[in-house]
C-alpha cells in the first residue's frame, strides 16, 4: 500500500505470543512489537512475562532502534498503560506510563475496545514477522541470545520493500530519522534497586527469589532488578548477572559463583544444585562429562574432580565458549590431560616474538659476488686427470 502517514507521525504497538527453545526448555514468550506506520520498519523483543517494566523497557529500546521518538503511539487497551477505560476514546492511564511518555514526549492513542483493526499496521507486521522468523521454532542458549537474534532479524528486514512502495524499508527509515523527535538525553528510570545482604549460602534475596552472588556472606550489595535480568553490584562493580525469575521462592544459582568453595570440597560438585541448574539450562555440554570422567579414571575421583573444577575456573576468566572449544579439541586429539586443555584455551593469547622490520637498502652490505665454477672445470681436462692419477 502507498505511504499514507507523514514521516515520524505514528507508531503502533502490540504484544503477541511466541514459542522458543531456550537451553533444553521450550517456553512460551510474550513479544513486544512496535511498527512505524510511515517507513514500515519494526522492532521486536521477547520477554517471559508482559509486565509493565518489560513494556516500558521495550519502548525505550525501540526508540533507540529507530533513532528518535514518534509523535503519536497507538495501543490496544493494555493493562500496563491503561488503568481504566472511560467513555468514548478517553482512558485513565497508569501513573508510571504517563510519567514515561512525558519523559519521551509522545502522545498516546488507544483503540476502541474489540476494534483491533484500528491498529492493523502492527497486527499485519506481527503476522509477517511470525511467519518469517518464528517458524521453525527458534533455538537459543537463553533469552538474551534470542533477543540478539530477533534484533538481527529486524535489521535484515530493512532490506525488504513493502508492497506498493518503491523504496526499501531501510531507505525509508533513513528518511524518517530526520523527522522523528530527538531522543531524550537520559533514559527513563526503569530499574528497581534494593540493598540485600549476602546469606551464608552465597545468595541475595530479590523480591521472593534468591540469586547467587560471588561475595562474602554478610556483605551488603546492590541489586538492580530489570524486566529480564537481575544484576548484583558490589563496590562499584557488577559481580553477577542472572536472567530474572518470575516464579516465587526459587533459587537461581550460577555454578561459577561456587567454584572457589568446590575446589576445597570437590566431592560436592556432582550432586550440587548449581550443576543441576547448568545441566537444565544446557550450559553443561556432554563433552564436559566425558572429560571429567576421563580425569577421574586417571587421577581418582577427588583429584580428577578438582582438576575439572580448575578448568571451570578458566571458563570464568577466559569464557565458557573458549573452555568448551579447548575441551572439545583435546577430546578430538584423544587427549584427556588438564594441562593440554589449558594450553589450547590460552594458545591464541601467547606472545610470539616477531623479528624487527629491516629496510631493504640496509641489506646491500651483505651482497657478495656470485660464485664461479671455472676452477672446478679444470678438473675435467686430461692434464688435471693425469695429475690426480
MOLINKA-V317957 format. One record per backbone hydrogen bond with DSSP energy under -0.5 kcal/mol. NH is the residue of the N-H (numbers start at 0). CO is the residue of the C=O. E is the energy in kcal/mol with one decimal. If there is no record, write none. Layout:
# MOLINKA-V317957
nh | co | e
NH | CO | E
NH | CO | E
This chain:
# MOLINKA-V317957
nh | co | e
8 | 5 | -2.0
10 | 71 | -1.9
11 | 34 | -2.3
12 | 73 | -2.4
13 | 32 | -2.0
15 | 30 | -1.8
17 | 28 | -2.0
19 | 26 | -2.1
20 | 137 | -2.8
21 | 19 | -0.7
21 | 24 | -2.8
22 | 20 | -0.6
22 | 139 | -2.5
23 | 279 | -1.0
24 | 21 | -2.0
26 | 19 | -2.9
26 | 24 | -0.6
28 | 17 | -3.6
29 | 46 | -3.2
30 | 15 | -3.5
30 | 28 | -0.5
31 | 29 | -0.5
31 | 44 | -3.1
32 | 13 | -2.4
33 | 42 | -2.2
34 | 11 | -2.5
35 | 40 | -2.8
36 | 9 | -2.3
39 | 35 | -1.3
42 | 33 | -2.2
44 | 31 | -2.0
46 | 29 | -2.7
50 | 48 | -1.7
54 | 50 | -2.4
55 | 51 | -2.5
56 | 52 | -2.4
57 | 53 | -2.8
58 | 54 | -1.6
59 | 55 | -2.2
60 | 56 | -2.3
61 | 57 | -2.5
62 | 58 | -2.6
63 | 59 | -1.7
64 | 60 | -1.9
65 | 61 | -2.3
66 | 62 | -1.3
67 | 62 | -1.5
68 | 180 | -2.9
70 | 7 | -2.1
71 | 8 | -0.9
72 | 106 | -2.4
73 | 10 | -2.7
74 | 108 | -2.7
77 | 75 | -2.2
80 | 77 | -1.3
81 | 77 | -3.3
82 | 80 | -0.6
82 | 91 | -3.0
83 | 91 | -1.7
85 | 83 | -0.6
85 | 89 | -1.7
89 | 86 | -1.5
91 | 83 | -3.3
92 | 90 | -0.9
93 | 80 | -2.0
97 | 93 | -2.2
98 | 94 | -2.1
99 | 95 | -2.1
100 | 96 | -2.7
101 | 97 | -1.8
102 | 98 | -1.8
103 | 99 | -1.8
104 | 100 | -1.2
105 | 100 | -1.6
106 | 70 | -2.5
108 | 72 | -2.2
110 | 74 | -2.5
114 | 111 | -2.2
117 | 114 | -1.8
118 | 115 | -2.1
119 | 116 | -1.6
122 | 118 | -1.5
123 | 119 | -2.4
124 | 120 | -1.6
125 | 121 | -2.3
126 | 122 | -1.8
127 | 123 | -2.3
128 | 124 | -2.9
129 | 125 | -2.5
130 | 126 | -2.0
131 | 127 | -1.7
132 | 128 | -2.6
133 | 129 | -1.8
139 | 20 | -2.6
145 | 141 | -2.0
146 | 142 | -2.4
147 | 143 | -1.6
148 | 144 | -1.7
149 | 145 | -2.3
150 | 146 | -2.3
151 | 147 | -2.1
152 | 148 | -1.9
153 | 149 | -2.3
154 | 150 | -2.2
155 | 151 | -2.4
156 | 152 | -2.0
157 | 154 | -1.0
158 | 155 | -1.7
159 | 156 | -1.5
164 | 161 | -2.1
168 | 159 | -2.8
169 | 157 | -3.2
171 | 167 | -2.2
172 | 168 | -2.4
173 | 169 | -1.7
174 | 170 | -1.6
175 | 171 | -2.8
176 | 172 | -2.1
177 | 174 | -1.2
178 | 175 | -2.5
179 | 175 | -1.4
180 | 68 | -2.8
189 | 187 | -1.2
191 | 224 | -2.5
192 | 190 | -0.5
193 | 222 | -2.1
197 | 218 | -2.7
198 | 202 | -3.1
201 | 198 | -1.8
203 | 210 | -2.5
205 | 203 | -0.6
205 | 208 | -2.8
208 | 205 | -2.0
209 | 249 | -2.8
210 | 203 | -2.7
211 | 251 | -2.3
212 | 201 | -2.4
214 | 212 | -2.2
217 | 197 | -2.9
218 | 215 | -1.6
220 | 195 | -2.5
221 | 232 | -2.7
222 | 193 | -2.6
222 | 220 | -0.5
223 | 221 | -0.5
223 | 230 | -3.0
224 | 191 | -3.3
224 | 222 | -0.6
225 | 223 | -0.7
225 | 228 | -2.8
229 | 241 | -2.5
230 | 223 | -2.2
231 | 239 | -2.5
232 | 221 | -3.1
232 | 230 | -0.5
233 | 236 | -2.9
236 | 233 | -1.5
238 | 231 | -2.7
238 | 236 | -0.6
239 | 231 | -1.4
241 | 229 | -2.8
243 | 227 | -2.5
251 | 209 | -3.2
251 | 249 | -0.5
252 | 250 | -0.7
254 | 252 | -0.5
256 | 253 | -1.7
257 | 254 | -1.9
258 | 255 | -0.8
261 | 257 | -2.4
262 | 258 | -2.0
263 | 259 | -0.7
263 | 260 | -0.8
264 | 260 | -1.3
267 | 264 | -2.0
268 | 265 | -1.7
271 | 268 | -1.7
275 | 271 | -1.7
276 | 272 | -2.4
277 | 273 | -2.1
278 | 274 | -2.3
279 | 275 | -2.2
280 | 276 | -2.1
281 | 278 | -1.2
282 | 277 | -2.7
283 | 277 | -0.7
284 | 282 | -0.5
287 | 284 | -1.0
288 | 284 | -0.9
289 | 285 | -1.9
290 | 286 | -2.3
291 | 287 | -2.6
292 | 288 | -2.6
293 | 289 | -1.9
294 | 290 | -2.2
295 | 291 | -2.1
296 | 292 | -2.2
297 | 293 | -1.6
298 | 294 | -2.7
299 | 295 | -2.5
303 | 299 | -2.6
304 | 300 | -2.2
305 | 301 | -2.2
306 | 302 | -2.0
307 | 303 | -1.8
308 | 304 | -2.4
309 | 305 | -2.0
310 | 306 | -1.8
311 | 307 | -2.0
312 | 308 | -1.8
313 | 309 | -1.0
314 | 310 | -1.4
315 | 311 | -1.3
316 | 312 | -1.2
317 | 313 | -3.6
318 | 314 | -1.4
322 | 318 | -1.9
323 | 319 | -2.9
324 | 320 | -2.2
325 | 321 | -2.1
326 | 322 | -2.6
327 | 323 | -2.6
328 | 324 | -2.2
329 | 325 | -2.1
330 | 326 | -2.3
331 | 327 | -2.0
332 | 328 | -1.7
333 | 330 | -1.1
334 | 329 | -3.0
340 | 336 | -1.5
341 | 337 | -2.1
342 | 338 | -2.1
343 | 339 | -2.5
344 | 340 | -2.5
345 | 341 | -1.9
346 | 342 | -1.4
348 | 345 | -1.6
349 | 345 | -0.6
349 | 346 | -1.0
361 | 358 | -0.9
362 | 358 | -0.7
362 | 359 | -1.1
363 | 360 | -1.5
364 | 361 | -1.3
365 | 362 | -1.9
366 | 363 | -1.8
376 | 372 | -1.4
377 | 373 | -1.0
378 | 375 | -1.0
379 | 376 | -1.7
380 | 377 | -1.5
384 | 380 | -2.1
385 | 381 | -2.5
386 | 382 | -2.4
387 | 383 | -2.1
388 | 384 | -2.0
